[in-house]
């Protein structure tokens, strides 16, 4: 499970390294999801009729997940072009607060005292991070990171319904294929699929696909099987810590004390949420 958190935490790091080679966001994400999608398509074919039956019975929900996943990844990977990976990661992890709100508004879930406390703590952390970032961080980057958190919360709320009838790995395979098709389509329509980036860019791309997508996903589901949902979700909270650590090490990122305190509050609220809900509120970013 720690490897899964490390892999997902390295995603924005690999993206930043790839951007240095001149690749754009749409091309990067199209390559990531197309190549990962081919591997996961092999998994679907190997599962045969059982997987196809699950897909056919929940295709509309899976399509919705694919659209949400496309928007979330696009917002998040665009955010790290404007703000530090550390700040983007902290803002992304405000998503449990939005999950709580959606659960109350859409699922009619009762907000007990623990969830209300988690919501208050997370929002206080976000307010502290944003307040300390005014005039320093790019407003576009902050809005993109928060947009990623909002869309991710919608993705999780929808996934809670879809996963009642579809195995998580099957759902992930379909979502990845849908996302790859959307990015290829957008890239072609907008003329943004460009492969004139530096050849060295293929190294962070390969690491993103292997280390931070396929292996990280397998490690997450294996850890989920061994540890159970609550423990696995808590361990996965170390993901932004890896992002922050490598951002400081490789790019010299620095967080103010207000951002550090705000980040602690955001992660503390996330732990409270995940220990209050039976289903893990985490998938691959």
RARANOR-V484580 format. One record per helix or strand of 2 or more residues. SS is the DSSP state (2 for helix, 1 for strand). FROM is the first residue (numbers start at 1). TO is the last residue. If there is no record, write none. Layout:
# RARANOR-V484580
SS,FROM,TO  SS,FROM,TO
This chain:
# RARANOR-V484580
2,2,9  2,11,19  2,25,47  2,49,57  2,59,79  2,85,92  2,95,105  2,113,133  2,139,162  2,168,190  2,201,227  2,229,251  2,257,276
